[in-house]
Amino acid sequence: MFDSLSVNGTGMHVHQTWMNALSDNISNVNTVRATSETAFQARYVVAQSLEDGGTGDGVRVAGIELGDADGRLVYSPDHPLADAKGYVRLPDIDMGEQMTDLIMAQRGYQANLSSLDRVRASYQAAIQMGRG
């Protein structure tokens, strides 16, 4: 049972990290930079399964990959950061994709939490059986 608690904990950690990265991406979707600067780079969480002699032992955050630093150029001549041609740089972030991923990350976190509750209830039932 303790292995189950550990596996659920690792899953919750990865999903929380994923939600944090997605929240950062969504909050910076309209971050404007001058064309001479790099655009805000989206964060993408890379997960890796943990193996213990061929059996699953959870998952971990293997790293964070960054999105395209070039972003996309948008014509906005009235913006104070616009270059001589009237362009500014925005991140290349697809809001629909980010929101879909956020729903998946939330559901994954909820599934791990639900499983953790079931393991905890089983553990408590085993303790009660041992007492009685």
Residue pairs with C-beta under 8 A, 6 or more apart in sequence:
1 119
1 122
1 123
1 126
3 57
4 115
4 119
5 116
5 119
5 120
6 57
6 58
7 56
7 57
7 58
8 112
8 113
8 115
8 116
8 119
9 58
9 116
10 50
10 58
10 59
10 60
11 58
11 59
11 108
11 109
11 111
11 112
12 109
12 112
12 113
12 116
13 60
13 61
14 45
14 47
14 59
14 60
14 61
15 105
15 106
15 108
15 109
15 112
16 109
17 45
17 61
18 45
18 47
18 101
18 105
18 108
19 102
19 105
19 106
19 109
21 43
21 44
21 45
21 64
22 98
22 101
22 102
22 105
23 102
24 43
25 42
25 43
25 91
25 93
25 98
26 93
26 95
26 98
26 99
26 102
28 40
28 91
28 93
29 91
29 93
29 95
29 98
30 90
31 39
31 40
31 90
31 91
32 76
32 79
32 81
32 88
32 89
32 90
33 39
33 40
33 71
33 81
33 88
33 89
33 90
34 81
34 83
34 88
34 89
35 73
35 83
35 87
35 88
35 89
36 83
37 89
38 69
38 70
38 71
38 89
39 68
39 69
39 70
39 71
39 72
39 89
39 90
39 91
39 92
40 71
40 91
40 93
41 66
41 67
41 68
41 69
41 91
42 66
42 67
42 68
42 91
42 92
42 93
42 98
43 64
43 65
43 66
43 67
44 64
44 65
44 66
44 67
45 61
45 64
46 61
46 62
46 63
46 64
46 65
47 59
47 60
47 61
47 62
48 59
48 60
48 61
48 62
49 56
49 58
49 59
50 56
50 57
50 58
50 59
50 60
51 57
67 91
67 92
67 93
68 92
70 89
70 92
71 89
71 90
71 91
71 92
72 89
72 90
72 91
72 92
73 87
73 88
73 89
73 90
74 87
74 88
74 89
74 90
75 86
75 87
76 82
76 86
76 87
76 88
77 86
79 88
81 88
82 88
